[in-house]
Amino acid sequence: MNDHIVSQSHIFYTEVLPSNLLDLMEEEIRKLQNANFASGPIGDTANNVVINPSIRNSQVSFTSEDNWMVSILEHYFKISNKKNWEYDLDYLDLIQISRYSQGNHYSWHSDYGTSSNKKLTRKLSASLLMSDPNTYTGGDLELIDYHGNVITAPRKKGTLVVFDSRVPHRVTKIMSGERTSLVAWMLGPKLI
């Protein structure tokens, strides 16, 4: 008897975040944009910073762990983890503000295994679309599910996508405009 069920590799939360909360988050992002933005690295950013625009071409900045937006994303991580994966999770590893302008992209990659704390790894990833999709073309978040299907995330402002950090994903090339998203990871003990 086969009673094994394959969990979903992604979850879409659409319109979960109220528009007035998104407005507050946008104001917070504007404040943080005065911080230093830099080219988005690939790999372990704490120990091995690699900049390779052919793989990743975007600008990033990070919030501090005490920023109030962390608790909002952490809430949705916990809900989706309880429903789908039941991973052992320890804490949220900051929030990255990602900006993609015309010509920017991020090729296929996964987030698992990238942590400055060698006892922990990224287990769940999330991306919250902060841009109105009418203000840019291209820039789709695409994921490959457990069955090898390419899934395109909804392009509605406020869409939060939570997924297993092992799932390959990418942001397609921006053809015009600018796309901003908040990206975060939940860390936990490495999978054995």
N, C-alpha and C positions, 0 to 999 in steps of 0.2 A: 504494500500500500504506500503510495507516494503522497505524503501530506506536507511536503516542503513547498512553501510559497515564496517566490522571489519578491522581495520588497521593491517598491518603486524606487528608481534611482534619482528622482527629482520630485519636487512638490512646487506647485505654483500657488502663491497667495496673491490674488488679484483684488485690489480695492480693500485690502484689510486695513491699511493705514489711512485714516481719515485725511481729507484734504487740508484741514487746518493744522494737523500734525506735520504733514509734508511741508507746509509753508514754514513752520518753525524749524524744521530740519534744513530747508533751503537757506534760511537766514543764518543758521549755524554754519552751514557750508561756506556761505559768503564770508563770514568772519574767519573761518579756517583757511580760506583761499589766500588770505594775507600771509599765511605761513608759506614755507618753502615747498614749492612743487618741483619735482625732479623727474627725470626719465624713469619709467617703470622698469625695475630690475627683473631678472628671471632667476630662479633657484633660491637658495637659502640666503635671504637678504642680510642676516646677521653676520654670517661668516664668509660668504662667498658672493659678493655683489658682482653680477654680470649684466652688462647692458648690451643687448643685441637687438637693434631696431628691425632686423629682418624677422625676428620672432615676436617681439613685443615693442610697439611704438605707441606710447601713451605717457601722460603725465600723472603722477601720483603724489599724494600727501597723506599723512596719517593723523588720526585723533589720538589723544591720550586715553588711557584706560579708564579715567574717571569722567569722561565725557558722557552726558546723559543719554546720548543716542545708543551707546553700547547696551544699556539695559533693554531697550526696545528690540533690537535685533536678537539679543540673547533670549528673550521671551519666545520668539518664533523658532529659534533653534531648538529650544526645549520642547515645544509642542510637536514639531515635526520629528524630532528624535524619538519621543515617546510613541508616536504613531507608527513610525516606520523602521527605525534601526535599533533602538535601545542600546546605543553605544555608551560606554563609560566616557563621560565628558568632564573636563575640569574647569576650563574657563574660556572666554572669548579673547582671541588674540588681536586686540585693537580693531579699528575700522580704517580701511583705506578708501580715500576719495580718489576715484579714477576719472580722468578726463580724456576723452578721445576726440580729437579734432580731425578735420579733413585729411585723409590719407593714413590715419592711425588705425591700428588693429592689434590683436593679440592672437597668435596662431594656436593650434590645438595644444593643450597642456592639461595636466591635472595638478591639484594642490597638495595631495597626500605626500607626507614625508618632508615637508618644508616647515621647520620650526627651529628657533634658536635654542630651545630647551630640548636636548637630545633624548630625554626620557619620554617626551610627548610628541605627538604629530597632529597635523590638521586632519580631523575626521569628517567634519561637515563644513561646507562652504555656503555662502549666501551672497546674492547680488540684489540690491534694491535700486531699481531704475528711478532716477530723480529727474530726468529730462522728459519734456513733452515730445512724443515721437514725431510730431509735425515739424519740429525744429531741426531735424537731421535726417539724412538718408544713409542707408547701410547701417553698420554698427549693430547687427543682430547678435544677441547672446545665443549660441547654439551649444547643445549638449548631446553626447552620445549615450543613450540609455543602455541598460544591462543586456539588451537584445541587439545592439548594434544599430539602432535607429537614430538618425539625427533629428533632434527635437529643437525647434526654435521657440525661445521664451516669448511670452506675450510682450508686445511693445507698448503697453499702457503705463503711463506715469504712475508710480506707486506700486508696481508689481514687484513682489519679493519672491525670489526663487531660492529655495534651500535644496542642496543636493549633496550626495556623498562626495567627499573630496577626491576620491579615486576616479570619479567620472571625468573623462576627457571633455573639455569645453573650450570655446573660443569666442572672441568678439570679431565679427567680420569687419572688413575695411569700411571706414566712414567715407562716404562719397561727398557729403556736404554737411555743414553745420557742426554741432558739438553735442556729444553724449556724455552725461555725468551719471555715475553710479556710486553707491556705497557698497563696498565689498568687505566681508568679514569671515572669520574662520573660528570654529570651536575646536579646541585642542583636547586631546585625551591620550591615555596610554596607547602605545603602538599596537596595532593588530598583530596577532601571532599567527 
